[in-house]
């Protein structure tokens, strides 16, 4: 089965080739990749883990 993923770039990524993170969701999991290396490795985390990461980073922003 070949699924077309809908990747979204982080709103914190810049347009000058800097730190670019993209995410795509599938049932129960979230995939992350470096937008500059689209054919490169992907990190897969559970949806529950992703929700926890987003919650923690939203309440404790870096910088």
PDB file of N, CA, C and O in Angstrom:
ATOM      1  N   UNK A   1       0.836  -1.179   0.000  1.00  0.00           N
ATOM      2  CA  UNK A   1       0.000   0.000   0.000  1.00  0.00           C
ATOM      3  C   UNK A   1       0.880   1.241   0.000  1.00  0.00           C
ATOM      4  O   UNK A   1       1.753   1.385   0.856  1.00  0.00           O
ATOM      5  N   UNK A   2       0.658   2.128  -0.945  1.00  0.00           N
ATOM      6  CA  UNK A   2       1.446   3.350  -1.065  1.00  0.00           C
ATOM      7  C   UNK A   2       0.557   4.538  -0.717  1.00  0.00           C
ATOM      8  O   UNK A   2      -0.380   4.849  -1.453  1.00  0.00           O
ATOM      9  N   UNK A   3       0.841   5.197   0.390  1.00  0.00           N
ATOM     10  CA  UNK A   3       0.024   6.296   0.880  1.00  0.00           C
ATOM     11  C   UNK A   3       0.760   7.610   0.642  1.00  0.00           C
ATOM     12  O   UNK A   3       1.936   7.734   0.984  1.00  0.00           O
ATOM     13  N   UNK A   4       0.077   8.589   0.059  1.00  0.00           N
ATOM     14  CA  UNK A   4       0.635   9.928  -0.116  1.00  0.00           C
ATOM     15  C   UNK A   4       0.463  10.689   1.192  1.00  0.00           C
ATOM     16  O   UNK A   4      -0.660  10.889   1.655  1.00  0.00           O
ATOM     17  N   UNK A   5       1.560  11.107   1.781  1.00  0.00           N
ATOM     18  CA  UNK A   5       1.511  11.809   3.064  1.00  0.00           C
ATOM     19  C   UNK A   5       1.362  13.313   2.850  1.00  0.00           C
ATOM     20  O   UNK A   5       1.950  13.875   1.926  1.00  0.00           O
ATOM     21  N   UNK A   6       0.590  13.946   3.688  1.00  0.00           N
ATOM     22  CA  UNK A   6       0.417  15.399   3.652  1.00  0.00           C
ATOM     23  C   UNK A   6       1.372  16.012   4.675  1.00  0.00           C
ATOM     24  O   UNK A   6       1.039  16.124   5.855  1.00  0.00           O
ATOM     25  N   UNK A   7       2.556  16.405   4.217  1.00  0.00           N
ATOM     26  CA  UNK A   7       3.569  16.969   5.104  1.00  0.00           C
ATOM     27  C   UNK A   7       3.274  18.437   5.368  1.00  0.00           C
ATOM     28  O   UNK A   7       2.863  19.169   4.468  1.00  0.00           O
ATOM     29  N   UNK A   8       3.487  18.864   6.620  1.00  0.00           N
ATOM     30  CA  UNK A   8       3.330  20.262   7.014  1.00  0.00           C
ATOM     31  C   UNK A   8       4.639  20.738   7.626  1.00  0.00           C
ATOM     32  O   UNK A   8       5.232  20.053   8.460  1.00  0.00           O
ATOM     33  N   UNK A   9       5.084  21.917   7.204  1.00  0.00           N
ATOM     34  CA  UNK A   9       6.322  22.477   7.728  1.00  0.00           C
ATOM     35  C   UNK A   9       6.042  23.261   9.003  1.00  0.00           C
ATOM     36  O   UNK A   9       5.012  23.924   9.125  1.00  0.00           O
ATOM     37  N   UNK A  10       6.959  23.180   9.937  1.00  0.00           N
ATOM     38  CA  UNK A  10       6.840  23.921  11.189  1.00  0.00           C
ATOM     39  C   UNK A  10       6.730  25.415  10.912  1.00  0.00           C
ATOM     40  O   UNK A  10       7.407  25.939  10.027  1.00  0.00           O
ATOM     41  N   UNK A  11       5.884  26.092  11.663  1.00  0.00           N
ATOM     42  CA  UNK A  11       5.752  27.545  11.518  1.00  0.00           C
ATOM     43  C   UNK A  11       7.016  28.264  11.998  1.00  0.00           C
ATOM     44  O   UNK A  11       7.198  29.447  11.710  1.00  0.00           O
ATOM     45  N   UNK A  12       7.879  27.570  12.718  1.00  0.00           N
ATOM     46  CA  UNK A  12       9.132  28.163  13.183  1.00  0.00           C
ATOM     47  C   UNK A  12      10.271  27.983  12.181  1.00  0.00           C
ATOM     48  O   UNK A  12      11.350  28.541  12.380  1.00  0.00           O
ATOM     49  N   UNK A  13      10.059  27.226  11.120  1.00  0.00           N
ATOM     50  CA  UNK A  13      11.087  27.038  10.106  1.00  0.00           C
ATOM     51  C   UNK A  13      11.194  28.286   9.256  1.00  0.00           C
ATOM     52  O   UNK A  13      10.194  28.945   8.968  1.00  0.00           O
ATOM     53  N   UNK A  14      12.412  28.605   8.857  1.00  0.00           N
ATOM     54  CA  UNK A  14      12.573  29.784   8.012  1.00  0.00           C
ATOM     55  C   UNK A  14      12.625  29.367   6.540  1.00  0.00           C
ATOM     56  O   UNK A  14      12.673  28.178   6.222  1.00  0.00           O
ATOM     57  N   UNK A  15      12.613  30.351   5.660  1.00  0.00           N
ATOM     58  CA  UNK A  15      12.625  30.089   4.213  1.00  0.00           C
ATOM     59  C   UNK A  15      14.017  30.171   3.621  1.00  0.00           C
ATOM     60  O   UNK A  15      14.170  30.197   2.399  1.00  0.00           O
ATOM     61  N   UNK A  16      15.032  30.213   4.466  1.00  0.00           N
ATOM     62  CA  UNK A  16      16.396  30.370   3.993  1.00  0.00           C
ATOM     63  C   UNK A  16      17.226  29.107   4.185  1.00  0.00           C
ATOM     64  O   UNK A  16      18.453  29.176   4.250  1.00  0.00           O
ATOM     65  N   UNK A  17      16.567  27.951   4.277  1.00  0.00           N
ATOM     66  CA  UNK A  17      17.289  26.698   4.408  1.00  0.00           C
ATOM     67  C   UNK A  17      17.756  26.391   5.802  1.00  0.00           C
ATOM     68  O   UNK A  17      18.632  25.545   5.986  1.00  0.00           O
ATOM     69  N   UNK A  18      17.201  27.050   6.783  1.00  0.00           N
ATOM     70  CA  UNK A  18      17.593  26.821   8.171  1.00  0.00           C
ATOM     71  C   UNK A  18      16.970  25.553   8.734  1.00  0.00           C
ATOM     72  O   UNK A  18      16.818  24.552   8.034  1.00  0.00           O
ATOM     73  N   UNK A  19      16.618  25.615   9.990  1.00  0.00           N
ATOM     74  CA  UNK A  19      16.044  24.457  10.674  1.00  0.00           C
ATOM     75  C   UNK A  19      14.629  24.208  10.179  1.00  0.00           C
ATOM     76  O   UNK A  19      13.708  24.944  10.533  1.00  0.00           O
ATOM     77  N   UNK A  20      14.453  23.184   9.370  1.00  0.00           N
ATOM     78  CA  UNK A  20      13.149  22.904   8.769  1.00  0.00           C
ATOM     79  C   UNK A  20      12.669  21.515   9.182  1.00  0.00           C
ATOM     80  O   UNK A  20      13.263  20.500   8.819  1.00  0.00           O
ATOM     81  N   UNK A  21      11.596  21.499   9.936  1.00  0.00           N
ATOM     82  CA  UNK A  21      10.997  20.246  10.384  1.00  0.00           C
ATOM     83  C   UNK A  21       9.623  20.142   9.760  1.00  0.00           C
ATOM     84  O   UNK A  21       8.872  21.117   9.733  1.00  0.00           O
ATOM     85  N   UNK A  22       9.286  18.955   9.252  1.00  0.00           N
ATOM     86  CA  UNK A  22       7.965  18.705   8.706  1.00  0.00           C
ATOM     87  C   UNK A  22       7.352  17.517   9.419  1.00  0.00           C
ATOM     88  O   UNK A  22       8.056  16.604   9.851  1.00  0.00           O
ATOM     89  N   UNK A  23       6.023  17.535   9.538  1.00  0.00           N
ATOM     90  CA  UNK A  23       5.302  16.439  10.165  1.00  0.00           C
ATOM     91  C   UNK A  23       4.178  15.977   9.253  1.00  0.00           C
ATOM     92  O   UNK A  23       3.633  16.752   8.466  1.00  0.00           O
ATOM     93  N   UNK A  24       3.846  14.704   9.374  1.00  0.00           N
ATOM     94  CA  UNK A  24       2.707  14.125   8.662  1.00  0.00           C
ATOM     95  C   UNK A  24       2.053  13.130   9.602  1.00  0.00           C
ATOM     96  O   UNK A  24       2.729  12.447  10.372  1.00  0.00           O
ATOM     97  N   UNK A  25       0.743  13.054   9.535  1.00  0.00           N
ATOM     98  CA  UNK A  25       0.025  12.152  10.427  1.00  0.00           C
ATOM     99  C   UNK A  25      -0.581  10.970   9.701  1.00  0.00           C
ATOM    100  O   UNK A  25      -1.053  11.084   8.570  1.00  0.00           O
ATOM    101  N   UNK A  26      -0.556   9.849  10.366  1.00  0.00           N
ATOM    102  CA  UNK A  26      -1.251   8.637   9.945  1.00  0.00           C
ATOM    103  C   UNK A  26      -2.046   8.168  11.163  1.00  0.00           C
ATOM    104  O   UNK A  26      -1.778   8.612  12.279  1.00  0.00           O
ATOM    105  N   UNK A  27      -3.002   7.294  10.969  1.00  0.00           N
ATOM    106  CA  UNK A  27      -3.763   6.836  12.136  1.00  0.00           C
ATOM    107  C   UNK A  27      -2.857   6.291  13.246  1.00  0.00           C
ATOM    108  O   UNK A  27      -2.172   5.284  13.068  1.00  0.00           O
ATOM    109  N   UNK A  28      -2.868   6.974  14.387  1.00  0.00           N
ATOM    110  CA  UNK A  28      -2.131   6.507  15.553  1.00  0.00           C
ATOM    111  C   UNK A  28      -0.672   6.886  15.626  1.00  0.00           C
ATOM    112  O   UNK A  28      -0.038   6.653  16.655  1.00  0.00           O
ATOM    113  N   UNK A  29      -0.103   7.472  14.558  1.00  0.00           N
ATOM    114  CA  UNK A  29       1.320   7.835  14.575  1.00  0.00           C
ATOM    115  C   UNK A  29       1.531   9.190  13.894  1.00  0.00           C
ATOM    116  O   UNK A  29       0.696   9.657  13.120  1.00  0.00           O
ATOM    117  N   UNK A  30       2.674   9.804  14.208  1.00  0.00           N
ATOM    118  CA  UNK A  30       3.101  11.045  13.567  1.00  0.00           C
ATOM    119  C   UNK A  30       4.506  10.819  13.044  1.00  0.00           C
ATOM    120  O   UNK A  30       5.353  10.275  13.752  1.00  0.00           O
ATOM    121  N   UNK A  31       4.761  11.233  11.808  1.00  0.00           N
ATOM    122  CA  UNK A  31       6.072  11.110  11.193  1.00  0.00           C
ATOM    123  C   UNK A  31       6.727  12.472  11.150  1.00  0.00           C
ATOM    124  O   UNK A  31       6.059  13.476  10.902  1.00  0.00           O
ATOM    125  N   UNK A  32       8.032  12.522  11.389  1.00  0.00           N
ATOM    126  CA  UNK A  32       8.803  13.761  11.332  1.00  0.00           C
ATOM    127  C   UNK A  32       9.963  13.563  10.377  1.00  0.00           C
ATOM    128  O   UNK A  32      10.528  12.473  10.285  1.00  0.00           O
ATOM    129  N   UNK A  33      10.316  14.631   9.663  1.00  0.00           N
ATOM    130  CA  UNK A  33      11.473  14.563   8.760  1.00  0.00           C
ATOM    131  C   UNK A  33      12.102  15.939   8.625  1.00  0.00           C
ATOM    132  O   UNK A  33      11.503  16.956   8.976  1.00  0.00           O
ATOM    133  N   UNK A  34      13.313  15.947   8.112  1.00  0.00           N
ATOM    134  CA  UNK A  34      14.028  17.173   7.762  1.00  0.00           C
ATOM    135  C   UNK A  34      13.559  17.563   6.365  1.00  0.00           C
ATOM    136  O   UNK A  34      13.732  16.789   5.423  1.00  0.00           O
ATOM    137  N   UNK A  35      12.974  18.741   6.211  1.00  0.00           N
ATOM    138  CA  UNK A  35      12.418  19.132   4.916  1.00  0.00           C
ATOM    139  C   UNK A  35      13.478  19.307   3.844  1.00  0.00           C
ATOM    140  O   UNK A  35      13.160  19.312   2.655  1.00  0.00           O
ATOM    141  N   UNK A  36      14.740  19.451   4.252  1.00  0.00           N
ATOM    142  CA  UNK A  36      15.815  19.589   3.271  1.00  0.00           C
ATOM    143  C   UNK A  36      16.270  18.238   2.728  1.00  0.00           C
ATOM    144  O   UNK A  36      16.996  18.182   1.735  1.00  0.00           O
ATOM    145  N   UNK A  37      15.846  17.141   3.376  1.00  0.00           N
ATOM    146  CA  UNK A  37      16.227  15.783   2.970  1.00  0.00           C
ATOM    147  C   UNK A  37      14.950  14.942   2.920  1.00  0.00           C
ATOM    148  O   UNK A  37      14.758  14.039   3.733  1.00  0.00           O
ATOM    149  N   UNK A  38      14.078  15.253   1.952  1.00  0.00           N
ATOM    150  CA  UNK A  38      12.752  14.636   1.933  1.00  0.00           C
ATOM    151  C   UNK A  38      12.790  13.122   1.745  1.00  0.00           C
ATOM    152  O   UNK A  38      11.871  12.429   2.183  1.00  0.00           O
ATOM    153  N   UNK A  39      13.814  12.603   1.115  1.00  0.00           N
ATOM    154  CA  UNK A  39      13.917  11.149   0.934  1.00  0.00           C
ATOM    155  C   UNK A  39      14.720  10.502   2.061  1.00  0.00           C
ATOM    156  O   UNK A  39      14.971   9.297   2.035  1.00  0.00           O
ATOM    157  N   UNK A  40      15.116  11.288   3.033  1.00  0.00           N
ATOM    158  CA  UNK A  40      15.934  10.781   4.127  1.00  0.00           C
ATOM    159  C   UNK A  40      15.116  10.067   5.182  1.00  0.00           C
ATOM    160  O   UNK A  40      13.936   9.778   4.981  1.00  0.00           O
ATOM    161  N   UNK A  41      15.747   9.787   6.303  1.00  0.00           N
ATOM    162  CA  UNK A  41      15.074   9.043   7.370  1.00  0.00           C
ATOM    163  C   UNK A  41      13.919   9.834   7.971  1.00  0.00           C
ATOM    164  O   UNK A  41      13.876  11.063   7.912  1.00  0.00           O
ATOM    165  N   UNK A  42      12.995   9.093   8.546  1.00  0.00           N
ATOM    166  CA  UNK A  42      11.832   9.685   9.213  1.00  0.00           C
ATOM    167  C   UNK A  42      11.747   9.120  10.620  1.00  0.00           C
ATOM    168  O   UNK A  42      12.001   7.938  10.853  1.00  0.00           O
ATOM    169  N   UNK A  43      11.392   9.969  11.527  1.00  0.00           N
ATOM    170  CA  UNK A  43      11.162   9.554  12.899  1.00  0.00           C
ATOM    171  C   UNK A  43       9.670   9.312  13.046  1.00  0.00           C
ATOM    172  O   UNK A  43       8.863  10.152  12.649  1.00  0.00           O
ATOM    173  N   UNK A  44       9.295   8.173  13.612  1.00  0.00           N
ATOM    174  CA  UNK A  44       7.890   7.835  13.808  1.00  0.00           C
ATOM    175  C   UNK A  44       7.629   7.746  15.304  1.00  0.00           C
ATOM    176  O   UNK A  44       8.311   7.015  16.022  1.00  0.00           O
ATOM    177  N   UNK A  45       6.633   8.499  15.766  1.00  0.00           N
ATOM    178  CA  UNK A  45       6.245   8.471  17.175  1.00  0.00           C
ATOM    179  C   UNK A  45       4.748   8.212  17.256  1.00  0.00           C
ATOM    180  O   UNK A  45       4.009   8.481  16.309  1.00  0.00           O
ATOM    181  N   UNK A  46       4.313   7.696  18.382  1.00  0.00           N
ATOM    182  CA  UNK A  46       2.885   7.475  18.563  1.00  0.00           C
ATOM    183  C   UNK A  46       2.178   8.830  18.665  1.00  0.00           C
ATOM    184  O   UNK A  46       2.783   9.830  19.052  1.00  0.00           O
ATOM    185  N   UNK A  47       0.905   8.846  18.317  1.00  0.00           N
ATOM    186  CA  UNK A  47       0.122  10.078  18.428  1.00  0.00           C
ATOM    187  C   UNK A  47       0.092  10.560  19.877  1.00  0.00           C
ATOM    188  O   UNK A  47       0.126  11.763  20.135  1.00  0.00           O
ATOM    189  N   UNK A  48       0.030   9.630  20.810  1.00  0.00           N
ATOM    190  CA  UNK A  48       0.024   9.990  22.233  1.00  0.00           C
ATOM    191  C   UNK A  48       1.336  10.677  22.625  1.00  0.00           C
ATOM    192  O   UNK A  48       1.316  11.670  23.352  1.00  0.00           O
ATOM    193  N   UNK A  49       2.457  10.168  22.159  1.00  0.00           N
ATOM    194  CA  UNK A  49       3.753  10.787  22.451  1.00  0.00           C
ATOM    195  C   UNK A  49       3.860  12.167  21.812  1.00  0.00           C
ATOM    196  O   UNK A  49       4.385  13.098  22.423  1.00  0.00           O
ATOM    197  N   UNK A  50       3.364  12.299  20.587  1.00  0.00           N
ATOM    198  CA  UNK A  50       3.389  13.593  19.895  1.00  0.00           C
ATOM    199  C   UNK A  50       2.554  14.620  20.670  1.00  0.00           C
ATOM    200  O   UNK A  50       2.987  15.754  20.871  1.00  0.00           O
ATOM    201  N   UNK A  51       1.364  14.215  21.098  1.00  0.00           N
ATOM    202  CA  UNK A  51       0.508  15.114  21.869  1.00  0.00           C
ATOM    203  C   UNK A  51       1.197  15.569  23.146  1.00  0.00           C
ATOM    204  O   UNK A  51       1.093  16.735  23.528  1.00  0.00           O
ATOM    205  N   UNK A  52       1.901  14.656  23.808  1.00  0.00           N
ATOM    206  CA  UNK A  52       2.627  15.000  25.035  1.00  0.00           C
ATOM    207  C   UNK A  52       3.750  15.992  24.742  1.00  0.00           C
ATOM    208  O   UNK A  52       3.946  16.949  25.491  1.00  0.00           O
ATOM    209  N   UNK A  53       4.489  15.766  23.653  1.00  0.00           N
ATOM    210  CA  UNK A  53       5.577  16.683  23.276  1.00  0.00           C
ATOM    211  C   UNK A  53       5.034  18.067  22.969  1.00  0.00           C
ATOM    212  O   UNK A  53       5.587  19.064  23.434  1.00  0.00           O
ATOM    213  N   UNK A  54       3.969  18.143  22.200  1.00  0.00           N
ATOM    214  CA  UNK A  54       3.382  19.447  21.854  1.00  0.00           C
ATOM    215  C   UNK A  54       2.879  20.149  23.115  1.00  0.00           C
ATOM    216  O   UNK A  54       3.058  21.358  23.265  1.00  0.00           O
ATOM    217  N   UNK A  55       2.262  19.408  24.004  1.00  0.00           N
ATOM    218  CA  UNK A  55       1.739  19.995  25.242  1.00  0.00           C
ATOM    219  C   UNK A  55       2.864  20.572  26.095  1.00  0.00           C
ATOM    220  O   UNK A  55       2.757  21.696  26.586  1.00  0.00           O
ATOM    221  N   UNK A  56       3.930  19.815  26.271  1.00  0.00           N
ATOM    222  CA  UNK A  56       5.054  20.270  27.091  1.00  0.00           C
ATOM    223  C   UNK A  56       5.737  21.483  26.451  1.00  0.00           C
ATOM    224  O   UNK A  56       6.050  22.452  27.143  1.00  0.00           O
ATOM    225  N   UNK A  57       5.968  21.436  25.150  1.00  0.00           N
ATOM    226  CA  UNK A  57       6.666  22.560  24.500  1.00  0.00           C
ATOM    227  C   UNK A  57       5.788  23.808  24.456  1.00  0.00           C
ATOM    228  O   UNK A  57       6.308  24.924  24.477  1.00  0.00           O
ATOM    229  N   UNK A  58       4.472  23.641  24.394  1.00  0.00           N
ATOM    230  CA  UNK A  58       3.586  24.798  24.395  1.00  0.00           C
ATOM    231  C   UNK A  58       3.580  25.489  25.760  1.00  0.00           C
ATOM    232  O   UNK A  58       3.476  26.713  25.843  1.00  0.00           O
ATOM    233  N   UNK A  59       3.692  24.701  26.822  1.00  0.00           N
ATOM    234  CA  UNK A  59       3.648  25.282  28.157  1.00  0.00           C
ATOM    235  C   UNK A  59       5.025  25.687  28.685  1.00  0.00           C
ATOM    236  O   UNK A  59       5.121  26.414  29.674  1.00  0.00           O
ATOM    237  N   UNK A  60       6.091  25.219  28.028  1.00  0.00           N
ATOM    238  CA  UNK A  60       7.465  25.551  28.431  1.00  0.00           C
ATOM    239  C   UNK A  60       8.286  25.868  27.176  1.00  0.00           C
ATOM    240  O   UNK A  60       9.165  25.086  26.815  1.00  0.00           O
ATOM    241  N   UNK A  61       8.025  26.988  26.508  1.00  0.00           N
ATOM    242  CA  UNK A  61       8.737  27.289  25.265  1.00  0.00           C
ATOM    243  C   UNK A  61      10.236  27.484  25.486  1.00  0.00           C
ATOM    244  O   UNK A  61      10.670  27.992  26.520  1.00  0.00           O
ATOM    245  N   UNK A  62      11.001  27.073  24.499  1.00  0.00           N
ATOM    246  CA  UNK A  62      12.455  27.253  24.533  1.00  0.00           C
ATOM    247  C   UNK A  62      12.786  28.642  24.013  1.00  0.00           C
ATOM    248  O   UNK A  62      12.142  29.132  23.086  1.00  0.00           O
ATOM    249  N   UNK A  63      13.774  29.265  24.601  1.00  0.00           N
ATOM    250  CA  UNK A  63      14.252  30.552  24.121  1.00  0.00           C
ATOM    251  C   UNK A  63      13.286  31.613  24.350  1.00  0.00           C
ATOM    252  O   UNK A  63      13.540  32.766  23.999  1.00  0.00           O
TER     253      UNK A  63
END
